[in-house]
Amino acid sequence: MKTYDVVVVGGGWAGCSAALTAAIQGASVILCERTDMLLGAGLSGGIMRNNGRWTAAEEMLAMGGGGGRLLALCDEHARHRNITFPGHQNASLYDPITLEPAVKRFINSLGVTVRLCERIVDVTRKADYVTELTTHQNERIRAKAVVDATGSAGPMGNCLRHGGGCALCLYRCPAFGPRVSIAGRCGIPELAAAKSTGRLGALSGSCKLHRDSLHPDLARQLRQEGVVKLKLEPALASMSKLQRKACQQYALDDFASHLILLDTGDAKLMSPYFELESLRSIAGLENAFFTDPKAGGKSNSVRFMSMVAHDYTLRVSGLINLFCAGEKAGVLVGHTEAMVTGTLAGYNASLHASEKEATTIPRTLATGDYVAYTTEQFGTPYGQRESFTFAGSVFFRRMLEKGLYTTDKRAIRTRVMAAEAMKIFG
């Protein structure tokens, strides 16, 4: 049985950021991902730097660590930069097809042991410590510190009960097995998001059309401009389905009355859950073909079903050497957001493995205020109901009110230096 300083479970943006950050600190790290690819929800995403994410990205670049390095990779693989679409400015769009293997190569280059198709199905807990993790092949891995980045989507039972059934989405539970929560296996109570209507969780908005299924003129416009906006007939317009989405920064009138496509390699459909025949009634989409989810117009995965309480360092309440990141830490929406929490969790896991005190991101920074504020809201009715993201909704409004939002790189670096946070993550 091999012992690692840090074991990261889950290979989405949060897990990748945690693994990289711990490795940069010199820790021995293993990253276990249950599917055959990294990035998790990032495989359907691609939207970076929109609105307050610009500020957060530049702070992370200045602070270093895994999140900063992954953000730099996203910039390198951007298909479009500084585009505008309804409610969002300064956005860049990356291509998951080229980015995922680049991320894997980069993580490997820093000495992280990456195990794909490796489900962690059980843990050994002694007092307030996680001591061992067991894989689906009954291999045991000993850990000094653990990062739970298993996410909060699925498994299939949740999608069947709270959504539209298993939509054959990017989480691919039928092929690779359902998500297993590390904190849950330790007996830590888990919380689900709850809308004011009483509905638990939130529906993912992941929806992509094959680019070759678009009319050539539409495909050309999308490739050249990065965004296409089509007016919908009133019968096809719907705000109610947008209110069910996890990404409430896109629950705007424009997204209900228009069909908005973004170029992330395929065409990312920002108004999801269209019946195929309705979609094909729109000019230019007569041959529309869904690539994600394979169930087409059926609702997608149900997310935010297993979040755990934690402190400002992202240490899970009730355990000493378990840290959480990404959606595991609350209703935290987005890739940049996952990188922020993953970086902090990976850093503190490496500090614990070295018998050092955990730290926080200064609250004078947008990223620090994000972690602190969402930690304070965890478990409250407000914290269960709202979606927290730098890109819009309630937290972007908070950034504006507190004067934390800016796209001035020099001002951001000055702020990071004033907080004594330059390269704090390596």
C-alpha positions as a Python dict, from the first residue, in 0.01 Angstrom:
ca = {
    (1, 'M'): (0, 0, 0),
    (2, 'K'): (145, 335, -107),
    (3, 'T'): (118, 652, 101),
    (4, 'Y'): (69, 992, -62),
    (5, 'D'): (90, 1334, 97),
    (6, 'V'): (-229, 1438, -82),
    (7, 'V'): (-500, 1226, -245),
    (8, 'V'): (-739, 1421, -467),
    (9, 'V'): (-1066, 1251, -557),
    (10, 'G'): (-1236, 1395, -864),
    (11, 'G'): (-1067, 1524, -1179),
    (12, 'G'): (-1280, 1824, -1267),
    (13, 'W'): (-1143, 2177, -1263),
    (14, 'A'): (-1145, 2178, -881),
    (15, 'G'): (-960, 1848, -850),
    (16, 'C'): (-706, 1936, -1119),
    (17, 'S'): (-635, 2271, -950),
    (18, 'A'): (-597, 2103, -611),
    (19, 'A'): (-361, 1836, -743),
    (20, 'L'): (-144, 2087, -928),
    (21, 'T'): (-121, 2324, -633),
    (22, 'A'): (-21, 2048, -392),
    (23, 'A'): (241, 1922, -639),
    (24, 'I'): (383, 2272, -680),
    (25, 'Q'): (435, 2274, -302),
    (26, 'G'): (643, 1957, -335),
    (27, 'A'): (381, 1713, -208),
    (28, 'S'): (344, 1362, -348),
    (29, 'V'): (1, 1365, -512),
    (30, 'I'): (-237, 1114, -667),
    (31, 'L'): (-546, 1227, -858),
    (32, 'C'): (-825, 969, -895),
    (33, 'E'): (-1097, 1031, -1155),
    (34, 'R'): (-1376, 778, -1208),
    (35, 'T'): (-1419, 850, -1584),
    (36, 'D'): (-1168, 834, -1870),
    (37, 'M'): (-1123, 1213, -1902),
    (38, 'L'): (-1039, 1511, -1686),
    (39, 'L'): (-1222, 1849, -1656),
    (40, 'G'): (-1562, 1715, -1546),
    (41, 'A'): (-1827, 1978, -1621),
    (42, 'G'): (-1554, 2167, -1806),
    (43, 'L'): (-1599, 1924, -2094),
    (44, 'S'): (-1923, 2102, -2179),
    (45, 'G'): (-1824, 2449, -2066),
    (46, 'G'): (-1575, 2677, -2223),
    (47, 'I'): (-1689, 3017, -2094),
    (48, 'M'): (-1416, 3205, -1908),
    (49, 'R'): (-1343, 3561, -1795),
    (50, 'N'): (-1701, 3685, -1836),
    (51, 'N'): (-1786, 3969, -1599),
    (52, 'G'): (-1630, 3920, -1253),
    (53, 'R'): (-1445, 3610, -1366),
    (54, 'W'): (-1198, 3845, -1535),
    (55, 'T'): (-1104, 3988, -1195),
    (56, 'A'): (-1091, 3645, -1033),
    (57, 'A'): (-876, 3504, -1313),
    (58, 'E'): (-620, 3782, -1287),
    (59, 'E'): (-605, 3745, -909),
    (60, 'M'): (-540, 3372, -949),
    (61, 'L'): (-269, 3436, -1207),
    (62, 'A'): (-102, 3676, -962),
    (63, 'M'): (-132, 3435, -667),
    (64, 'G'): (3, 3137, -861),
    (65, 'G'): (-69, 2773, -789),
    (66, 'G'): (-271, 2525, -990),
    (67, 'G'): (-564, 2752, -1064),
    (68, 'G'): (-341, 3022, -1211),
    (69, 'R'): (-159, 2774, -1432),
    (70, 'L'): (-481, 2618, -1556),
    (71, 'L'): (-627, 2960, -1631),
    (72, 'A'): (-319, 3034, -1839),
    (73, 'L'): (-381, 2709, -2030),
    (74, 'C'): (-743, 2813, -2088),
    (75, 'D'): (-618, 3141, -2233),
    (76, 'E'): (-382, 2952, -2463),
    (77, 'H'): (-666, 2732, -2590),
    (78, 'A'): (-922, 3011, -2633),
    (79, 'R'): (-1111, 3002, -2962),
    (80, 'H'): (-1240, 3356, -2900),
    (81, 'R'): (-1139, 3641, -2669),
    (82, 'N'): (-1319, 3950, -2543),
    (83, 'I'): (-1659, 3861, -2685),
    (84, 'T'): (-1990, 3999, -2562),
    (85, 'F'): (-2322, 3820, -2532),
    (86, 'P'): (-2636, 3919, -2334),
    (87, 'G'): (-2545, 4021, -1980),
    (88, 'H'): (-2178, 3927, -2021),
    (89, 'Q'): (-1864, 4107, -2132),
    (90, 'N'): (-1493, 4028, -2181),
    (91, 'A'): (-1566, 3656, -2225),
    (92, 'S'): (-1327, 3404, -2374),
    (93, 'L'): (-1430, 3060, -2501),
    (94, 'Y'): (-1199, 2760, -2482),
    (95, 'D'): (-1221, 2438, -2682),
    (96, 'P'): (-1252, 2131, -2451),
    (97, 'I'): (-1140, 1900, -2732),
    (98, 'T'): (-789, 2048, -2738),
    (99, 'L'): (-774, 2161, -2376),
    (100, 'E'): (-846, 1833, -2194),
    (101, 'P'): (-542, 1640, -2323),
    (102, 'A'): (-324, 1949, -2271),
    (103, 'V'): (-432, 1967, -1905),
    (104, 'K'): (-359, 1598, -1857),
    (105, 'R'): (-10, 1632, -2007),
    (106, 'F'): (62, 1934, -1790),
    (107, 'I'): (-49, 1766, -1469),
    (108, 'N'): (161, 1461, -1551),
    (109, 'S'): (463, 1683, -1620),
    (110, 'L'): (455, 1808, -1259),
    (111, 'G'): (477, 1457, -1120),
    (112, 'V'): (114, 1403, -1023),
    (113, 'T'): (5, 1039, -1047),
    (114, 'V'): (-316, 1049, -1252),
    (115, 'R'): (-548, 749, -1229),
    (116, 'L'): (-835, 756, -1479),
    (117, 'C'): (-1126, 510, -1459),
    (118, 'E'): (-1049, 484, -1087),
    (119, 'R'): (-1346, 511, -854),
    (120, 'I'): (-1289, 560, -485),
    (121, 'V'): (-1573, 364, -329),
    (122, 'D'): (-1489, 361, 41),
    (123, 'V'): (-1273, 523, 307),
    (124, 'T'): (-1122, 430, 640),
    (125, 'R'): (-1178, 688, 910),
    (126, 'K'): (-999, 684, 1243),
    (127, 'A'): (-1126, 943, 1489),
    (128, 'D'): (-1117, 1275, 1298),
    (129, 'Y'): (-886, 1160, 1021),
    (130, 'V'): (-925, 989, 684),
    (131, 'T'): (-645, 733, 679),
    (132, 'E'): (-709, 517, 373),
    (133, 'L'): (-918, 516, 56),
    (134, 'T'): (-1034, 204, -127),
    (135, 'T'): (-1075, 184, -506),
    (136, 'H'): (-1338, -13, -695),
    (137, 'Q'): (-1064, -271, -760),
    (138, 'N'): (-1015, -309, -385),
    (139, 'E'): (-677, -134, -385),
    (140, 'R'): (-607, 71, -76),
    (141, 'I'): (-433, 410, -83),
    (142, 'R'): (-297, 566, 234),
    (143, 'A'): (-332, 946, 268),
    (144, 'K'): (-189, 1220, 487),
    (145, 'A'): (-449, 1464, 352),
    (146, 'V'): (-746, 1428, 114),
    (147, 'V'): (-932, 1669, -114),
    (148, 'D'): (-1293, 1577, -189),
    (149, 'A'): (-1361, 1721, -535),
    (150, 'T'): (-1623, 1461, -626),
    (151, 'G'): (-1882, 1722, -721),
    (152, 'S'): (-2251, 1715, -647),
    (153, 'A'): (-2416, 1593, -969),
    (154, 'G'): (-2604, 1267, -1001),
    (155, 'P'): (-2589, 979, -939),
    (156, 'M'): (-2861, 846, -1169),
    (157, 'G'): (-3111, 805, -885),
    (158, 'N'): (-3111, 1179, -820),
    (159, 'C'): (-3158, 1257, -1189),
    (160, 'L'): (-3449, 1012, -1210),
    (161, 'R'): (-3616, 1150, -898),
    (162, 'H'): (-3554, 1524, -929),
    (163, 'G'): (-3494, 1576, -1303),
    (164, 'G'): (-3605, 1430, -1632),
    (165, 'G'): (-3437, 1093, -1594),
    (166, 'C'): (-3084, 995, -1690),
    (167, 'A'): (-3007, 1222, -1982),
    (168, 'L'): (-2687, 1038, -2083),
    (169, 'C'): (-2492, 1350, -1992),
    (170, 'L'): (-2119, 1418, -1966),
    (171, 'Y'): (-2100, 1257, -1619),
    (172, 'R'): (-2160, 918, -1787),
    (173, 'C'): (-2270, 729, -1476),
    (174, 'P'): (-2397, 426, -1673),
    (175, 'A'): (-2051, 372, -1822),
    (176, 'F'): (-1823, 458, -1529),
    (177, 'G'): (-2038, 415, -1221),
    (178, 'P'): (-2204, 676, -1001),
    (179, 'R'): (-2030, 949, -806),
    (180, 'V'): (-1925, 848, -454),
    (181, 'S'): (-1888, 1124, -196),
    (182, 'I'): (-1577, 1096, 21),
    (183, 'A'): (-1725, 1315, 292),
    (184, 'G'): (-2045, 1113, 279),
    (185, 'R'): (-1852, 787, 322),
    (186, 'C'): (-1696, 943, 633),
    (187, 'G'): (-2041, 1000, 780),
    (188, 'I'): (-2037, 1377, 730),
    (189, 'P'): (-2391, 1520, 687),
    (190, 'E'): (-2454, 1648, 334),
    (191, 'L'): (-2682, 1926, 219),
    (192, 'A'): (-2877, 1970, -104),
    (193, 'A'): (-2962, 2301, -265),
    (194, 'A'): (-3330, 2387, -223),
    (195, 'K'): (-3527, 2635, -433),
    (196, 'S'): (-3809, 2838, -279),
    (197, 'T'): (-4049, 2603, -459),
    (198, 'G'): (-3911, 2313, -256),
    (199, 'R'): (-3733, 2155, -555),
    (200, 'L'): (-3401, 2003, -453),
    (201, 'G'): (-3081, 2053, -650),
    (202, 'A'): (-3053, 2237, -979),
    (203, 'L'): (-3054, 2123, -1340),
    (204, 'S'): (-2735, 2151, -1539),
    (205, 'G'): (-2758, 2368, -1847),
    (206, 'S'): (-2512, 2162, -2048),
    (207, 'C'): (-2633, 2143, -2407),
    (208, 'K'): (-2427, 2128, -2727),
    (209, 'L'): (-2506, 2094, -3096),
    (210, 'H'): (-2272, 1939, -3349),
    (211, 'R'): (-2122, 2225, -3550),
    (212, 'D'): (-2171, 2042, -3880),
    (213, 'S'): (-2545, 2021, -3815),
    (214, 'L'): (-2579, 2401, -3839),
    (215, 'H'): (-2656, 2574, -4169),
    (216, 'P'): (-2321, 2668, -4330),
    (217, 'D'): (-2396, 3041, -4301),
    (218, 'L'): (-2479, 3003, -3932),
    (219, 'A'): (-2172, 2790, -3872),
    (220, 'R'): (-1954, 3047, -4048),
    (221, 'Q'): (-2093, 3333, -3837),
    (222, 'L'): (-2042, 3134, -3518),
    (223, 'R'): (-1683, 3047, -3613),
    (224, 'Q'): (-1598, 3407, -3702),
    (225, 'E'): (-1777, 3596, -3423),
    (226, 'G'): (-1796, 3337, -3147),
    (227, 'V'): (-2163, 3408, -3071),
    (228, 'V'): (-2493, 3386, -3262),
    (229, 'K'): (-2821, 3533, -3137),
    (230, 'L'): (-3147, 3417, -3299),
    (231, 'K'): (-3491, 3563, -3218),
    (232, 'L'): (-3739, 3297, -3104),
    (233, 'E'): (-4106, 3279, -3190),
    (234, 'P'): (-4317, 3355, -2877),
    (235, 'A'): (-4434, 2992, -2862),
    (236, 'L'): (-4073, 2878, -2816),
    (237, 'A'): (-3971, 3140, -2560),
    (238, 'S'): (-3955, 3018, -2200),
    (239, 'M'): (-3820, 3175, -1883),
    (240, 'S'): (-3943, 2897, -1655),
    (241, 'K'): (-3688, 2642, -1776),
    (242, 'L'): (-3407, 2893, -1722),
    (243, 'Q'): (-3514, 2939, -1360),
    (244, 'R'): (-3439, 2569, -1302),
    (245, 'K'): (-3078, 2602, -1420),
    (246, 'A'): (-2776, 2588, -1192),
    (247, 'C'): (-2622, 2882, -1381),
    (248, 'Q'): (-2857, 3162, -1279),
    (249, 'Q'): (-2627, 3425, -1433),
    (250, 'Y'): (-2788, 3323, -1764),
    (251, 'A'): (-3149, 3338, -1640),
    (252, 'L'): (-3209, 3666, -1824),
    (253, 'D'): (-3492, 3773, -2054),
    (254, 'D'): (-3262, 3769, -2357),
    (255, 'F'): (-3184, 3400, -2305),
    (256, 'A'): (-3556, 3320, -2290),
    (257, 'S'): (-3659, 3521, -2599),
    (258, 'H'): (-3353, 3434, -2809),
    (259, 'L'): (-3157, 3125, -2898),
    (260, 'I'): (-2794, 3204, -2816),
    (261, 'L'): (-2509, 2987, -2944),
    (262, 'L'): (-2145, 3012, -2834),
    (263, 'D'): (-1851, 2862, -3022),
    (264, 'T'): (-1669, 2617, -2794),
    (265, 'G'): (-1577, 2383, -3078),
    (266, 'D'): (-1932, 2257, -3103),
    (267, 'A'): (-2217, 2504, -3065),
    (268, 'K'): (-2296, 2559, -2697),
    (269, 'L'): (-2671, 2611, -2665),
    (270, 'M'): (-2740, 2864, -2389),
    (271, 'S'): (-3116, 2801, -2377),
    (272, 'P'): (-3136, 2426, -2311),
    (273, 'Y'): (-3404, 2157, -2302),
    (274, 'F'): (-3544, 2219, -2650),
    (275, 'E'): (-3740, 1937, -2802),
    (276, 'L'): (-3555, 1838, -3116),
    (277, 'E'): (-3846, 1908, -3350),
    (278, 'S'): (-3896, 2254, -3198),
    (279, 'L'): (-3526, 2324, -3236),
    (280, 'R'): (-3535, 2214, -3598),
    (281, 'S'): (-3819, 2457, -3668),
    (282, 'I'): (-3573, 2747, -3628),
    (283, 'A'): (-3412, 2879, -3947),
    (284, 'G'): (-3056, 2751, -3976),
    (285, 'L'): (-3113, 2463, -3734),
    (286, 'E'): (-3320, 2236, -3957),
    (287, 'N'): (-3060, 1959, -3919),
    (288, 'A'): (-2973, 2026, -3552),
    (289, 'F'): (-2800, 1732, -3380),
    (290, 'F'): (-2731, 1711, -3007),
    (291, 'T'): (-2384, 1601, -2897),
    (292, 'D'): (-2451, 1665, -2526),
    (293, 'P'): (-2666, 1543, -2369),
    (294, 'K'): (-2731, 1241, -2589),
    (295, 'A'): (-3091, 1251, -2465),
    (296, 'G'): (-3133, 1577, -2657),
    (297, 'G'): (-3420, 1788, -2528),
    (298, 'K'): (-3449, 1598, -2199),
    (299, 'S'): (-3334, 1788, -1892),
    (300, 'N'): (-2972, 1733, -1793),
    (301, 'S'): (-2797, 1618, -1475),
    (302, 'V'): (-2920, 1724, -1132),
    (303, 'R'): (-2647, 1906, -941),
    (304, 'F'): (-2587, 2045, -590),
    (305, 'M'): (-2719, 1736, -414),
    (306, 'S'): (-2429, 1669, -173),
    (307, 'M'): (-2254, 1974, -31),
    (308, 'V'): (-2064, 1973, 299),
    (309, 'A'): (-2001, 2232, 567),
    (310, 'H'): (-1644, 2364, 596),
    (311, 'D'): (-1440, 2649, 738),
    (312, 'Y'): (-1265, 2937, 557),
    (313, 'T'): (-969, 2711, 474),
    (314, 'L'): (-1211, 2462, 306),
    (315, 'R'): (-1143, 2203, 577),
    (316, 'V'): (-1453, 1982, 607),
    (317, 'S'): (-1630, 2028, 940),
    (318, 'G'): (-1575, 1729, 1166),
    (319, 'L'): (-1254, 1607, 1002),
    (320, 'I'): (-897, 1732, 1034),
    (321, 'N'): (-733, 1617, 710),
    (322, 'L'): (-1023, 1632, 461),
    (323, 'F'): (-1070, 1942, 247),
    (324, 'C'): (-1341, 2012, -11),
    (325, 'A'): (-1347, 2202, -341),
    (326, 'G'): (-1579, 2293, -624),
    (327, 'E'): (-1949, 2217, -593),
    (328, 'K'): (-1878, 2009, -285),
    (329, 'A'): (-1829, 2338, -98),
    (330, 'G'): (-2167, 2493, -180),
    (331, 'V'): (-2379, 2625, -464),
    (332, 'L'): (-2062, 2745, -638),
    (333, 'V'): (-2114, 2775, -1012),
    (334, 'G'): (-1842, 2783, -1276),
    (335, 'H'): (-1497, 2673, -1385),
    (336, 'T'): (-1309, 2973, -1246),
    (337, 'E'): (-1491, 2926, -917),
    (338, 'A'): (-1385, 2561, -907),
    (339, 'M'): (-1023, 2658, -974),
    (340, 'V'): (-1028, 2908, -686),
    (341, 'T'): (-1159, 2657, -431),
    (342, 'G'): (-947, 2375, -574),
    (343, 'T'): (-630, 2583, -542),
    (344, 'L'): (-702, 2676, -181),
    (345, 'A'): (-802, 2320, -85),
    (346, 'G'): (-495, 2167, -252),
    (347, 'Y'): (-266, 2421, -89),
    (348, 'N'): (-407, 2359, 258),
    (349, 'A'): (-397, 1983, 208),
    (350, 'S'): (-27, 2009, 126),
    (351, 'L'): (28, 2230, 432),
    (352, 'H'): (-145, 1972, 651),
    (353, 'A'): (72, 1695, 506),
    (354, 'S'): (375, 1906, 605),
    (355, 'E'): (230, 1964, 954),
    (356, 'K'): (177, 2335, 889),
    (357, 'E'): (-122, 2554, 965),
    (358, 'A'): (-387, 2603, 696),
    (359, 'T'): (-438, 2949, 549),
    (360, 'T'): (-703, 3159, 373),
    (361, 'I'): (-717, 3396, 77),
    (362, 'P'): (-729, 3759, 203),
    (363, 'R'): (-1083, 3891, 195),
    (364, 'T'): (-973, 4217, 33),
    (365, 'L'): (-954, 4011, -288),
    (366, 'A'): (-1260, 3905, -487),
    (367, 'T'): (-1150, 3541, -463),
    (368, 'G'): (-1101, 3563, -88),
    (369, 'D'): (-1436, 3730, -34),
    (370, 'Y'): (-1597, 3463, -253),
    (371, 'V'): (-1469, 3177, -36),
    (372, 'A'): (-1546, 3358, 290),
    (373, 'Y'): (-1892, 3480, 191),
    (374, 'T'): (-2011, 3147, 51),
    (375, 'T'): (-1874, 2973, 362),
    (376, 'E'): (-2079, 3207, 582),
    (377, 'Q'): (-2392, 3148, 374),
    (378, 'F'): (-2358, 2770, 373),
    (379, 'G'): (-2659, 2599, 524),
    (380, 'T'): (-2874, 2912, 541),
    (381, 'P'): (-3193, 2929, 333),
    (382, 'Y'): (-3026, 3199, 123),
    (383, 'G'): (-2713, 2989, 77),
    (384, 'Q'): (-2915, 2688, -34),
    (385, 'R'): (-3135, 2887, -273),
    (386, 'E'): (-2893, 3116, -457),
    (387, 'S'): (-2617, 3037, -707),
    (388, 'F'): (-2282, 3199, -633),
    (389, 'T'): (-2062, 3292, -927),
    (390, 'F'): (-1827, 3572, -1028),
    (391, 'A'): (-2009, 3590, -1363),
    (392, 'G'): (-2344, 3723, -1250),
    (393, 'S'): (-2636, 3671, -1015),
    (394, 'V'): (-2595, 3766, -649),
    (395, 'F'): (-2219, 3748, -606),
    (396, 'F'): (-2131, 3964, -906),
    (397, 'R'): (-2368, 4227, -766),
    (398, 'R'): (-2177, 4198, -437),
    (399, 'M'): (-1848, 4249, -623),
    (400, 'L'): (-1985, 4566, -779),
    (401, 'E'): (-2115, 4697, -447),
    (402, 'K'): (-1782, 4632, -270),
    (403, 'G'): (-1570, 4775, -552),
    (404, 'L'): (-1401, 4440, -617),
    (405, 'Y'): (-1475, 4422, -989),
    (406, 'T'): (-1220, 4560, -1233),
    (407, 'T'): (-1058, 4459, -1561),
    (408, 'D'): (-750, 4673, -1492),
    (409, 'K'): (-466, 4420, -1464),
    (410, 'R'): (-232, 4667, -1295),
    (411, 'A'): (-496, 4754, -1034),
    (412, 'I'): (-556, 4385, -965),
    (413, 'R'): (-186, 4311, -919),
    (414, 'T'): (-153, 4613, -691),
    (415, 'R'): (-443, 4481, -482),
    (416, 'V'): (-287, 4135, -461),
    (417, 'M'): (48, 4285, -356),
    (418, 'A'): (-123, 4498, -91),
    (419, 'A'): (-279, 4181, 46),
    (420, 'E'): (69, 4022, 58),
    (421, 'A'): (-67, 3744, -163),
    (422, 'M'): (163, 3755, -469),
    (423, 'K'): (256, 3396, -559),
    (424, 'I'): (133, 3268, -222),
    (425, 'F'): (38, 2938, -389),
    (426, 'G'): (372, 2901, -559),
}
